[in-house]
Amino acid sequence: MLLRQRPDRPRAAVLLLHGGQETSLRPARPWQLAALRMGPFLRAVSGALPGDDVLLARARYRVRGWNGERADAVRDTHRALDELAELAGPVPTVLLGHSMGGRAALRAAGHPQVRGVVALAPWWPPGEPVEQTAGRHIVCLHGDQDRVTSPTDSADCVRRARTTATRTGMALIGGGDHGMLRRHRLWHATAAALVAHLLDPTGTPDPLPEESYGTADFPVL
C-alpha cells in the first residue's frame, strides 16, 4: 500500500485501485500507465474532501494480472485494507477502482472496512458475484464508447447487486472511453464527488441524478 495522505486521526479512508491485465505474472510497477492513470483521480478526491482528516492510499499489486481463480488483485486489495485497519482503526473506507481495479473493489466490498465502491469502467464479467455487497453502496461510471470493458455488463451487475447492496447506481459518460481520456474532467470531478458523498452523505451532495438509482435505463452525463 502506498500512502498519499495520512492524518493523525483519520475519520475515514479512500483506497485507489488501478487497472491491470487479465493474465500476467509480471511484477506490477508504479510507473505503469494503468497506475499513473489514477494520479489525477487521487488529486481530485483530495480536493473534493471538505477537510484533511481522510487517509488516502493506493493499493500496490504484486503482479499485473488478475490470473483466473487466483484473483491476485483481490488478495492485494484485502491486504491493503488490513493495513489500513492497522493504521487508522475501523474507519469507513471507499474503494475507487478502474477496470481490473473495479473488479477487485467489487470482490473486496465485503471487507469490514468498506462502506462503498466507486467503480470506473469496471471489468465486471457476466455472473460476477454480488453477495458480498450486502450493506454497501455500489456506484459505477462507465463510458458509453468503451471498447475494452462492457457498459452493458456493468449495468447488469449493478442491477443484480440491488438484491443485496444498500444502494446501487450507475451513470454513463457520454463519449467516454476506457482510458477515461475523453471528457477526463468530468470523470475526475464526478468520481471525486461520489467518493466525498459516500463518506459524508448528509453533508456532501450526490453528483448523480436520481434516475441513476432507478430501474430504467441509466442516464448519460
GUSE-369722 format. One line per 4 residues: their letters; for each residue x, y, z of N, C-alpha, C, O. Coordinates in steps of 0.1 Angstrom, whole numbers, padded with zeros to 4 digits. Example, Ala and Ser with C-alpha at 12.3 -4.5 7.8 and 13.67 -1.06 7.14 Angstrom:
BEGIN
as) 0132,-0057,0078,0123,-0045,0078,0132,-0033,0078,0142,-0033,0085  0128,-0022,0071,0137,-0011,0071,0129,0000,0079,0134,0011,0080
This chain:
BEGIN
mllr) 0008,-0012,0000,0000,0000,0000,0009,0012,0000,0019,0013,0007  0005,0022,-0008,0012,0035,-0009,0004,0046,-0003,-0007,0049,-0008  0008,0052,0008,0001,0062,0014,0003,0076,0007,0015,0079,0003  -0007,0083,0005,-0006,0096,-0001,-0011,0108,0008,-0007,0119,0007
qrpd) -0019,0104,0019,-0023,0114,0029,-0026,0106,0041,-0035,0098,0041  -0019,0110,0052,-0021,0102,0064,-0023,0112,0076,-0013,0116,0082  -0035,0115,0079,-0038,0124,0090,-0035,0117,0103,-0035,0105,0104  -0033,0125,0114,-0030,0119,0127,-0042,0111,0132,-0040,0100,0138
rpra) -0054,0116,0130,-0066,0109,0135,-0076,0109,0123,-0086,0117,0123  -0074,0099,0114,-0084,0098,0102,-0098,0094,0106,-0100,0086,0115  -0107,0101,0100,-0121,0097,0103,-0126,0088,0092,-0137,0081,0094  -0119,0086,0081,-0123,0078,0070,-0111,0075,0061,-0100,0081,0064
avll) -0113,0067,0051,-0101,0064,0042,-0107,0061,0028,-0118,0057,0026  -0098,0064,0018,-0101,0061,0004,-0089,0053,-0001,-0078,0057,0001  -0092,0042,-0008,-0082,0033,-0013,-0084,0033,-0028,-0095,0028,-0033  -0074,0037,-0036,-0075,0036,-0051,-0069,0023,-0056,-0059,0019,-0052
lhgg) -0076,0018,-0066,-0072,0005,-0072,-0071,0007,-0087,-0081,0010,-0094  -0059,0006,-0093,-0057,0008,-0107,-0060,-0005,-0115,-0062,-0016,-0109  -0060,-0004,-0128,-0063,-0015,-0137,-0051,-0024,-0139,-0041,-0022,-0133  -0053,-0034,-0147,-0042,-0043,-0150,-0045,-0052,-0162,-0051,-0046,-0172
qets) -0042,-0064,-0162,-0044,-0073,-0173,-0051,-0086,-0169,-0051,-0089,-0157  -0058,-0092,-0178,-0065,-0104,-0175,-0055,-0115,-0170,-0058,-0122,-0160  -0044,-0117,-0177,-0034,-0127,-0173,-0020,-0121,-0174,-0016,-0117,-0185  -0013,-0121,-0163,0001,-0117,-0163,0007,-0119,-0149,0001,-0114,-0139
lrpa) 0019,-0125,-0149,0026,-0127,-0136,0038,-0118,-0136,0046,-0119,-0127  0039,-0108,-0145,0049,-0098,-0144,0047,-0089,-0132,0036,-0086,-0129  0058,-0085,-0126,0057,-0076,-0115,0049,-0063,-0118,0052,-0057,-0129  0041,-0058,-0110,0034,-0045,-0112,0044,-0034,-0107,0051,-0036,-0097
rpwq) 0044,-0023,-0115,0052,-0012,-0112,0044,0001,-0111,0035,0003,-0118  0048,0010,-0102,0040,0023,-0101,0041,0032,-0112,0033,0041,-0114  0050,0030,-0122,0051,0038,-0133,0044,0033,-0146,0045,0038,-0156  0037,0022,-0144,0029,0016,-0155,0017,0026,-0158,0013,0033,-0149
laal) 0013,0027,-0170,0002,0036,-0174,-0010,0034,-0166,-0017,0043,-0162  -0014,0021,-0163,-0026,0018,-0155,-0025,0025,-0141,-0035,0029,-0136  -0013,0025,-0135,-0012,0031,-0122,-0011,0046,-0123,-0018,0053,-0115  -0004,0051,-0133,-0003,0066,-0135,-0017,0072,-0138,-0019,0083,-0134
rmgp) -0026,0064,-0144,-0039,0069,-0148,-0047,0074,-0135,-0056,0082,-0136  -0044,0068,-0124,-0052,0071,-0112,-0046,0084,-0105,-0053,0088,-0095  -0035,0089,-0109,-0030,0101,-0102,-0039,0113,-0102,-0041,0119,-0092  -0045,0116,-0114,-0055,0127,-0114,-0067,0125,-0105,-0073,0134,-0099
flra) -0071,0112,-0104,-0082,0109,-0095,-0079,0111,-0080,-0087,0116,-0072  -0067,0107,-0077,-0062,0110,-0063,-0062,0124,-0060,-0067,0128,-0049  -0057,0133,-0069,-0057,0147,-0066,-0071,0153,-0066,-0074,0162,-0058  -0080,0148,-0075,-0094,0152,-0075,-0101,0149,-0062,-0108,0157,-0056
vsga) -0099,0137,-0057,-0105,0132,-0044,-0100,0141,-0033,-0108,0145,-0024  -0087,0143,-0032,-0081,0152,-0022,-0088,0165,-0022,-0090,0171,-0011  -0090,0171,-0034,-0096,0184,-0035,-0111,0185,-0031,-0116,0195,-0027  -0118,0174,-0033,-0132,0173,-0031,-0136,0171,-0017,-0147,0174,-0013
lpgd) -0127,0166,-0009,-0130,0163,0005,-0130,0176,0013,-0121,0185,0011  -0139,0178,0022,-0140,0191,0030,-0129,0194,0039,-0126,0205,0043  -0122,0183,0044,-0111,0185,0054,-0099,0177,0050,-0098,0171,0039  -0089,0176,0059,-0077,0169,0056,-0076,0157,0066,-0065,0153,0070
dvll) -0088,0152,0070,-0088,0141,0080,-0092,0128,0074,-0096,0119,0081  -0090,0126,0061,-0093,0114,0054,-0079,0108,0049,-0072,0114,0042  -0077,0095,0052,-0065,0089,0048,-0067,0085,0033,-0077,0079,0029  -0057,0088,0025,-0057,0085,0011,-0045,0075,0008,-0034,0078,0012
arar) -0048,0064,0001,-0038,0055,-0003,-0041,0048,-0016,-0052,0048,-0021  -0031,0042,-0021,-0032,0034,-0034,-0028,0020,-0031,-0017,0018,-0025  -0035,0010,-0035,-0032,-0004,-0034,-0019,-0007,-0042,-0018,-0001,-0053  -0011,-0015,-0038,0001,-0019,-0045,0000,-0034,-0049,0000,-0043,-0040
yrvr) -0002,-0036,-0062,-0003,-0050,-0066,0011,-0057,-0067,0021,-0050,-0070  0011,-0070,-0065,0023,-0077,-0067,0026,-0080,-0081,0037,-0079,-0086  0015,-0084,-0088,0017,-0087,-0103,0006,-0080,-0110,-0003,-0074,-0105  0008,-0079,-0124,-0001,-0071,-0132,-0014,-0077,-0135,-0024,-0070,-0139
gwng) -0015,-0091,-0134,-0027,-0097,-0139,-0037,-0101,-0128,-0034,-0102,-0116  -0049,-0104,-0133,-0060,-0110,-0124,-0057,-0124,-0122,-0057,-0129,-0111  -0054,-0131,-0133,-0049,-0145,-0133,-0060,-0155,-0127,-0057,-0163,-0118  -0071,-0155,-0134,-0081,-0165,-0131,-0086,-0166,-0117,-0088,-0156,-0110
erad) -0087,-0178,-0112,-0092,-0181,-0099,-0082,-0176,-0088,-0086,-0174,-0076  -0070,-0173,-0092,-0060,-0167,-0082,-0065,-0153,-0078,-0063,-0149,-0066  -0071,-0146,-0087,-0076,-0132,-0084,-0066,-0124,-0075,-0069,-0120,-0064  -0054,-0123,-0081,-0043,-0117,-0073,-0047,-0103,-0069,-0043,-0099,-0058
avrd) -0054,-0095,-0077,-0057,-0081,-0073,-0066,-0081,-0061,-0065,-0071,-0053  -0075,-0091,-0059,-0083,-0091,-0047,-0075,-0094,-0035,-0077,-0088,-0024  -0066,-0103,-0036,-0057,-0106,-0024,-0049,-0093,-0020,-0048,-0090,-0008  -0044,-0086,-0030,-0037,-0074,-0027,-0046,-0063,-0021,-0042,-0056,-0012
thra) -0058,-0063,-0026,-0068,-0053,-0020,-0071,-0056,-0006,-0072,-0047,0003  -0073,-0069,-0003,-0076,-0073,0011,-0064,-0070,0020,-0066,-0065,0031  -0052,-0072,0015,-0040,-0069,0023,-0039,-0054,0026,-0036,-0050,0037  -0042,-0046,0016,-0042,-0031,0018,-0052,-0027,0028,-0050,-0018,0036
ldel) -0064,-0033,0027,-0075,-0029,0037,-0071,-0033,0051,-0074,-0026,0060  -0065,-0045,0052,-0060,-0049,0066,-0049,-0039,0071,-0049,-0036,0083  -0041,-0034,0062,-0031,-0025,0066,-0037,-0011,0070,-0033,-0005,0080  -0047,-0007,0063,-0055,0005,0066,-0061,0003,0080,-0061,0013,0088
aela) -0067,-0008,0083,-0073,-0010,0096,-0062,-0009,0107,-0065,-0004,0118  -0050,-0014,0105,-0040,-0013,0115,-0035,0001,0117,-0033,0005,0128  -0035,0009,0106,-0030,0023,0107,-0041,0032,0113,-0038,0041,0121  -0053,0031,0108,-0064,0040,0111,-0075,0035,0120,-0083,0043,0125
gpvp) -0075,0022,0123,-0086,0017,0130,-0098,0014,0121,-0097,0015,0109  -0110,0011,0126,-0121,0007,0118,-0129,0019,0112,-0140,0021,0116  -0122,0026,0104,-0128,0038,0098,-0135,0034,0085,-0131,0025,0078  -0146,0041,0081,-0153,0038,0069,-0144,0041,0057,-0138,0051,0057
tvll) -0144,0032,0047,-0135,0033,0036,-0142,0031,0023,-0151,0023,0022  -0139,0040,0013,-0144,0039,0000,-0133,0034,-0009,-0122,0038,-0009  -0137,0024,-0017,-0128,0019,-0028,-0131,0025,-0041,-0142,0025,-0045  -0121,0031,-0047,-0122,0037,-0060,-0113,0030,-0070,-0101,0031,-0070
ghsm) -0120,0022,-0079,-0112,0013,-0087,-0116,0014,-0102,-0127,0016,-0106  -0105,0013,-0111,-0107,0014,-0125,-0104,0000,-0131,-0095,-0006,-0128  -0113,-0004,-0140,-0111,-0016,-0149,-0109,-0028,-0140,-0118,-0032,-0132  -0097,-0035,-0140,-0095,-0046,-0131,-0096,-0042,-0117,-0100,-0050,-0108
ggra) -0092,-0029,-0114,-0093,-0024,-0100,-0108,-0023,-0096,-0111,-0024,-0084  -0117,-0020,-0106,-0131,-0020,-0102,-0136,-0034,-0099,-0145,-0035,-0090  -0131,-0044,-0106,-0135,-0058,-0102,-0130,-0062,-0089,-0137,-0068,-0081  -0117,-0058,-0086,-0111,-0061,-0073,-0119,-0054,-0062,-0122,-0060,-0051
alra) -0123,-0041,-0064,-0131,-0034,-0054,-0144,-0041,-0052,-0148,-0042,-0040  -0151,-0045,-0062,-0164,-0052,-0060,-0162,-0065,-0052,-0170,-0068,-0043  -0152,-0073,-0055,-0150,-0085,-0048,-0146,-0083,-0034,-0150,-0091,-0025  -0139,-0072,-0031,-0135,-0069,-0017,-0145,-0060,-0009,-0142,-0056,0002
aghp) -0157,-0058,-0015,-0167,-0049,-0009,-0171,-0055,0005,-0176,-0047,0013  -0170,-0068,0007,-0174,-0074,0019,-0165,-0072,0031,-0168,-0076,0042  -0153,-0066,0028,-0143,-0064,0039,-0149,-0055,0049,-0156,-0045,0045  -0147,-0057,0062,-0154,-0049,0073,-0150,-0034,0072,-0158,-0026,0077
qvrg) -0139,-0030,0066,-0136,-0016,0064,-0144,-0009,0054,-0146,0003,0055  -0150,-0016,0045,-0156,-0010,0033,-0170,-0005,0035,-0178,-0012,0040  -0172,0008,0032,-0185,0014,0032,-0191,0014,0018,-0203,0011,0016  -0183,0017,0008,-0188,0018,-0006,-0178,0016,-0016,-0166,0016,-0013
vval) -0182,0014,-0028,-0174,0012,-0040,-0178,0022,-0051,-0189,0023,-0054  -0168,0029,-0056,-0170,0037,-0069,-0161,0030,-0079,-0149,0030,-0079  -0168,0025,-0089,-0161,0017,-0100,-0161,0025,-0113,-0171,0030,-0117  -0149,0026,-0119,-0148,0034,-0131,-0145,0024,-0143,-0135,0017,-0143
apww) -0154,0024,-0153,-0152,0015,-0164,-0148,0001,-0159,-0138,-0004,-0164  -0155,-0005,-0150,-0150,-0017,-0144,-0151,-0029,-0153,-0159,-0030,-0163  -0143,-0039,-0150,-0143,-0052,-0157,-0151,-0061,-0149,-0146,-0068,-0139  -0164,-0061,-0152,-0174,-0070,-0144,-0180,-0080,-0154,-0190,-0077,-0160
ppge) -0173,-0092,-0156,-0178,-0102,-0165,-0192,-0106,-0161,-0196,-0105,-0149  -0200,-0112,-0170,-0213,-0117,-0167,-0212,-0127,-0156,-0203,-0136,-0155  -0221,-0126,-0146,-0221,-0136,-0135,-0212,-0132,-0123,-0210,-0140,-0114  -0206,-0120,-0124,-0197,-0116,-0113,-0205,-0116,-0100,-0216,-0111,-0100
pveq) -0199,-0122,-0089,-0207,-0123,-0077,-0210,-0110,-0071,-0202,-0100,-0072  -0222,-0109,-0064,-0226,-0096,-0058,-0230,-0098,-0043,-0233,-0089,-0036  -0230,-0111,-0038,-0234,-0113,-0025,-0227,-0105,-0014,-0232,-0102,-0004  -0214,-0103,-0017,-0205,-0096,-0008,-0208,-0081,-0006,-0202,-0074,0002
tagr) -0218,-0076,-0015,-0221,-0061,-0014,-0231,-0058,-0004,-0235,-0046,-0002  -0236,-0068,0004,-0246,-0065,0014,-0242,-0054,0023,-0231,-0054,0029  -0251,-0044,0025,-0249,-0033,0034,-0240,-0022,0028,-0236,-0013,0035  -0235,-0024,0016,-0226,-0014,0010,-0233,-0006,-0001,-0244,-0009,-0006
hivc) -0227,0005,-0005,-0231,0013,-0016,-0222,0011,-0028,-0210,0011,-0027  -0228,0008,-0039,-0221,0005,-0051,-0225,0014,-0062,-0237,0015,-0066  -0215,0022,-0068,-0218,0031,-0078,-0208,0029,-0089,-0196,0027,-0087  -0213,0030,-0102,-0205,0028,-0113,-0206,0039,-0123,-0217,0045,-0126
lhgd) -0194,0043,-0129,-0194,0052,-0140,-0187,0045,-0152,-0177,0038,-0150  -0194,0045,-0164,-0188,0038,-0175,-0190,0046,-0188,-0201,0051,-0190  -0180,0047,-0195,-0180,0054,-0208,-0189,0047,-0218,-0188,0035,-0219  -0198,0054,-0225,-0206,0047,-0235,-0199,0043,-0247,-0205,0036,-0256
qdrv) -0186,0048,-0249,-0178,0044,-0260,-0167,0034,-0257,-0158,0033,-0264  -0168,0028,-0245,-0158,0019,-0240,-0158,0007,-0249,-0168,0000,-0251  -0146,0003,-0254,-0144,-0009,-0263,-0136,-0019,-0256,-0132,-0029,-0263  -0132,-0017,-0244,-0124,-0027,-0236,-0132,-0035,-0226,-0132,-0047,-0226
tspt) -0140,-0027,-0218,-0149,-0034,-0209,-0163,-0029,-0213,-0165,-0020,-0220  -0173,-0037,-0208,-0187,-0035,-0213,-0196,-0027,-0204,-0198,-0031,-0192  -0201,-0016,-0209,-0211,-0009,-0201,-0224,-0017,-0198,-0230,-0016,-0188  -0227,-0026,-0208,-0239,-0035,-0206,-0236,-0044,-0194,-0245,-0047,-0186
dsad) -0225,-0050,-0194,-0221,-0059,-0183,-0222,-0052,-0169,-0226,-0057,-0159  -0217,-0039,-0169,-0217,-0031,-0157,-0231,-0029,-0152,-0234,-0030,-0141  -0240,-0025,-0162,-0254,-0023,-0159,-0260,-0035,-0153,-0268,-0034,-0143  -0258,-0047,-0159,-0263,-0059,-0154,-0259,-0062,-0140,-0266,-0066,-0131
cvrr) -0246,-0060,-0137,-0240,-0062,-0123,-0247,-0053,-0113,-0250,-0057,-0102  -0248,-0040,-0117,-0254,-0030,-0108,-0269,-0035,-0105,-0273,-0034,-0093  -0276,-0039,-0115,-0290,-0043,-0112,-0291,-0055,-0103,-0299,-0056,-0094  -0282,-0065,-0106,-0282,-0077,-0097,-0278,-0074,-0083,-0283,-0080,-0074
artt) -0269,-0064,-0081,-0264,-0061,-0068,-0275,-0054,-0059,-0274,-0053,-0047  -0286,-0050,-0066,-0297,-0043,-0059,-0304,-0053,-0049,-0310,-0048,-0040  -0302,-0066,-0051,-0308,-0075,-0042,-0301,-0076,-0029,-0306,-0082,-0019  -0289,-0071,-0028,-0281,-0073,-0016,-0276,-0059,-0011,-0276,-0057,0001
atrt) -0271,-0051,-0020,-0265,-0038,-0015,-0275,-0029,-0009,-0287,-0029,-0012  -0270,-0019,-0001,-0279,-0009,0004,-0284,0000,-0007,-0296,0003,-0007  -0275,0004,-0016,-0279,0012,-0027,-0269,0010,-0039,-0257,0009,-0036  -0275,0010,-0050,-0266,0008,-0062,-0270,0019,-0073,-0282,0022,-0074
gmal) -0261,0023,-0080,-0264,0033,-0091,-0253,0033,-0102,-0242,0027,-0100  -0257,0039,-0113,-0248,0039,-0124,-0251,0051,-0133,-0263,0055,-0134  -0241,0057,-0139,-0243,0067,-0150,-0233,0065,-0161,-0222,0060,-0158  -0237,0068,-0173,-0228,0067,-0184,-0221,0080,-0187,-0228,0091,-0186
iggg) -0209,0080,-0191,-0202,0092,-0195,-0203,0093,-0210,-0197,0085,-0217  -0211,0102,-0215,-0213,0103,-0229,-0200,0106,-0237,-0193,0116,-0234  -0196,0097,-0246,-0184,0099,-0254,-0172,0093,-0246,-0161,0094,-0252  -0174,0088,-0234,-0162,0084,-0226,-0156,0071,-0231,-0164,0062,-0235
dhgm) -0143,0070,-0230,-0136,0058,-0235,-0130,0051,-0222,-0132,0055,-0211  -0124,0039,-0225,-0119,0031,-0214,-0108,0038,-0206,-0107,0037,-0194  -0099,0045,-0213,-0088,0051,-0206,-0092,0064,-0199,-0084,0070,-0193  -0105,0068,-0200,-0110,0080,-0193,-0103,0093,-0198,-0102,0102,-0190
lrrh) -0098,0093,-0210,-0091,0105,-0215,-0101,0115,-0221,-0101,0127,-0218  -0111,0109,-0229,-0121,0118,-0234,-0130,0122,-0222,-0135,0114,-0215  -0133,0135,-0221,-0141,0141,-0211,-0135,0138,-0197,-0142,0135,-0187  -0122,0139,-0196,-0114,0135,-0184,-0118,0144,-0172,-0119,0139,-0161
rlwh) -0121,0156,-0174,-0125,0165,-0163,-0138,0160,-0157,-0139,0160,-0144  -0147,0156,-0165,-0160,0150,-0160,-0158,0137,-0152,-0163,0136,-0141  -0149,0129,-0157,-0146,0116,-0150,-0140,0120,-0136,-0145,0115,-0126  -0130,0129,-0136,-0123,0132,-0123,-0133,0138,-0113,-0133,0134,-0102
ataa) -0140,0148,-0118,-0149,0156,-0109,-0160,0147,-0103,-0163,0148,-0092  -0166,0139,-0112,-0178,0131,-0108,-0173,0120,-0098,-0180,0117,-0088  -0162,0113,-0101,-0157,0103,-0093,-0154,0108,-0079,-0157,0102,-0069  -0147,0120,-0079,-0143,0126,-0066,-0155,0130,-0058,-0155,0128,-0046
alva) -0165,0136,-0064,-0177,0140,-0057,-0185,0128,-0052,-0191,0128,-0041  -0185,0116,-0059,-0191,0104,-0054,-0184,0099,-0042,-0191,0095,-0032  -0171,0099,-0042,-0163,0094,-0030,-0167,0103,-0018,-0170,0098,-0007  -0167,0116,-0020,-0170,0126,-0009,-0184,0123,-0004,-0186,0124,0008
hlld) -0193,0121,-0013,-0207,0118,-0009,-0209,0106,-0001,-0216,0105,0009  -0202,0095,-0005,-0203,0082,0002,-0197,0083,0016,-0202,0077,0025  -0187,0092,0018,-0181,0094,0031,-0189,0103,0040,-0188,0102,0052  -0197,0112,0033,-0205,0121,0041,-0218,0124,0034,-0220,0134,0028
ptgt) -0227,0114,0034,-0239,0115,0026,-0248,0127,0030,-0255,0132,0021  -0248,0132,0042,-0257,0143,0046,-0250,0156,0043,-0257,0166,0041  -0237,0157,0043,-0230,0170,0042,-0225,0173,0028,-0222,0184,0025  -0225,0162,0019,-0219,0164,0006,-0230,0159,-0004,-0234,0147,-0003
pdpl) -0234,0167,-0014,-0244,0163,-0023,-0240,0152,-0033,-0228,0151,-0036  -0249,0144,-0037,-0247,0133,-0047,-0246,0140,-0061,-0255,0147,-0064  -0235,0138,-0068,-0234,0144,-0081,-0242,0138,-0092,-0244,0143,-0103  -0248,0126,-0089,-0256,0119,-0100,-0270,0122,-0098,-0275,0124,-0087
pees) -0277,0122,-0110,-0292,0125,-0109,-0299,0113,-0103,-0294,0102,-0103  -0311,0115,-0098,-0318,0105,-0090,-0321,0092,-0099,-0321,0081,-0094  -0323,0094,-0112,-0325,0083,-0121,-0314,0073,-0122,-0315,0062,-0127  -0302,0077,-0118,-0290,0068,-0117,-0293,0056,-0108,-0287,0046,-0110
ygta) -0302,0058,-0099,-0305,0048,-0089,-0319,0041,-0092,-0324,0034,-0083  -0324,0043,-0103,-0337,0038,-0107,-0336,0024,-0114,-0325,0018,-0114  -0347,0020,-0119,-0347,0006,-0125,-0347,0007,-0141,-0346,-0003,-0148  -0349,0020,-0146,-0349,0021,-0160,-0335,0023,-0166,-0325,0020,-0159
dfpv) -0333,0027,-0178,-0320,0029,-0184,-0313,0040,-0176,-0318,0049,-0171  -0300,0038,-0175,-0292,0047,-0167,-0289,0060,-0175,-0288,0059,-0187  -0288,0071,-0168,-0286,0084,-0175,-0272,0085,-0181,-0263,0079,-0177  -0272,0094,-0191,-0259,0097,-0198,-0255,0111,-0193,-0263,0121,-0194
l) -0243,0113,-0188,-0239,0126,-0183,-0232,0134,-0195,-0227,0145,-0193
